[in-house]
Structure formats: C-alpha cells, structure tokens
Amino acid sequence: MMIAGKASIRWPQPWLDAIFYSIQTRNLVGTPIAEYVPDNLVKERIALVGDAAHLPTPLTTKGFNASLQDAAALADSVAKGIQGKSASEPLLEYESLRLKHVRQIVQSGQSFSRSFGR
C-alpha cells in the first residue's frame, strides 16, 4: 500500500491534508505521543509509579510532577513497613490515593489533544 493510502487510513481530516502539505513542503516535524490511562496501579505485591503506571501526553506538562507525587504517596503508604500478608494493604492505600488523580491527568491530555482541528 502506498504511503498516501496508509496515511488516509490512519489520519482523518484536517490532519491528512496538513500531513500531505508538510511532506510536500518538507516542513514536517513529528513527535509520537503515547498515552496510557491505568485501570489500577497495584497488583498483589507490585506497585507501579510514574510513566510505568500512567503516561500522560507531554502537552499536560504534568508527567514528572505526577511521578514525584506517586513516589511520595507510595513512600507514605509503606512508611510503617510491609510484612507478610499485610503487604498489599499499604499498596492498595497508595492506589486509592493516586489512581483517580492520574487517570484525570491522562484523560485531560487526551481531551486536549482531541480538541485540535475542531
């Protein structure tokens, strides 16, 4: 399949015309953006923080700060120690503190990205 055909499948208007114009004028700059909205941050005795747990678009400028807040919340949650069967309780506390907030950050960025071209 030719590039134009692949682009037509992947990009709706007005982005398709903008891409073709940028290619023709050799004025194309692209930065791939991956976004990930988590359903959870913890599974059993494993907790994820930062970009491993949630990945907002760089347009939000909140990724680094969210990662720091994740680490601080996790540290606070496990400060009393995690031993044996009770190990999952502090991790679930961390998840309850952070999950809703980080989902909102990613979803906000997705909404902002979709607003372009309207």
C-alpha positions as CSV (number, residue, x, y, z in Angstrom):
1,M,0.0,0.0,0.0
2,M,1.3,3.4,-0.9
3,I,2.1,6.0,1.8
4,A,-0.9,8.1,0.8
5,G,-3.2,5.1,1.3
6,K,-1.7,4.3,4.7
7,A,-2.0,7.9,5.8
8,S,-5.6,8.1,4.6
9,I,-6.5,5.1,6.8
10,R,-4.6,6.4,9.8
11,W,-5.3,10.2,9.8
12,P,-8.7,11.9,9.5
13,Q,-9.2,15.4,8.0
14,P,-8.0,18.0,8.6
15,W,-4.8,16.2,9.7
16,L,-4.5,14.3,6.5
17,D,-4.2,17.5,4.4
18,A,-1.8,19.0,7.0
19,I,0.4,16.0,6.8
20,F,0.5,15.9,3.0
21,Y,1.2,19.6,2.9
22,S,4.0,19.3,5.4
23,I,5.6,16.4,3.4
24,Q,5.3,18.3,0.1
25,T,6.9,21.4,1.6
26,R,9.5,19.4,3.6
27,N,8.2,21.2,6.7
28,L,7.3,18.2,8.8
29,V,8.1,17.8,12.5
30,G,6.5,14.9,14.3
31,T,6.6,13.7,17.9
32,P,4.8,10.5,18.6
33,I,2.7,10.7,21.7
34,A,1.7,7.7,23.7
35,E,-0.9,8.0,26.4
36,Y,-1.9,5.3,28.9
37,V,-4.9,5.5,31.3
38,P,-4.4,2.9,34.0
39,D,-7.2,0.8,35.5
40,N,-5.0,0.1,38.5
41,L,-1.6,0.9,39.9
42,V,-1.2,-2.2,42.1
43,K,-1.4,-5.9,41.6
44,E,-0.8,-8.0,44.7
45,R,2.6,-7.0,46.0
46,I,3.6,-4.9,43.0
47,A,3.1,-1.2,42.7
48,L,3.9,1.0,39.6
49,V,4.7,4.7,39.7
50,G,5.2,7.4,37.2
51,D,5.4,6.6,33.4
52,A,5.3,2.9,34.2
53,A,1.9,3.3,35.8
54,H,0.3,6.1,33.7
55,L,1.5,8.0,30.7
56,P,0.0,11.4,30.0
57,T,0.8,13.4,26.9
58,P,3.7,15.8,27.3
59,L,1.2,18.6,26.5
60,T,-0.1,18.4,30.1
61,T,3.4,19.1,31.5
62,K,2.3,17.1,34.5
63,G,4.1,13.8,34.0
64,F,7.2,14.5,36.1
65,N,5.2,16.1,38.9
66,A,2.7,13.2,38.9
67,S,5.6,10.7,39.1
68,L,7.0,12.6,42.2
69,Q,3.6,12.6,43.8
70,D,3.3,8.9,43.1
71,A,6.6,8.2,44.8
72,A,5.7,10.4,47.8
73,A,2.3,8.7,48.2
74,L,3.9,5.3,47.9
75,A,6.5,6.2,50.5
76,D,3.9,7.5,52.9
77,S,1.8,4.4,52.4
78,V,4.6,1.9,53.2
79,A,6.3,4.0,55.8
80,K,5.0,1.7,58.6
81,G,6.5,-1.3,56.8
82,I,5.1,-4.0,54.8
83,Q,5.3,-7.5,56.2
84,G,3.7,-10.8,55.2
85,K,0.1,-10.8,54.2
86,S,-0.4,-7.2,55.1
87,A,2.0,-6.1,52.3
88,S,-0.9,-5.5,49.9
89,E,-2.7,-3.1,52.3
90,P,-0.3,-0.2,52.1
91,L,0.0,-0.7,48.3
92,L,-3.8,-0.5,47.9
93,E,-3.8,2.6,50.1
94,Y,-1.3,4.1,47.6
95,E,-3.5,3.2,44.7
96,S,-6.6,4.7,46.4
97,L,-4.6,8.0,46.8
98,R,-3.3,8.2,43.3
99,L,-5.4,6.3,40.8
100,K,-8.3,8.8,40.3
101,H,-5.9,11.7,40.0
102,V,-3.6,10.2,37.5
103,R,-6.5,9.0,35.3
104,Q,-7.8,12.5,35.3
105,I,-4.4,13.9,34.1
106,V,-4.2,11.4,31.2
107,Q,-7.8,11.9,30.2
108,S,-7.4,15.7,30.4
109,G,-4.5,15.4,28.0
110,Q,-6.4,13.2,25.7
111,S,-9.3,15.6,25.6
112,F,-6.9,18.5,24.9
113,S,-5.3,16.5,22.0
114,R,-8.7,15.7,20.5
115,S,-9.7,19.4,20.6
116,F,-7.1,20.3,17.9
117,G,-8.6,20.7,14.5
118,R,-12.2,21.2,15.6
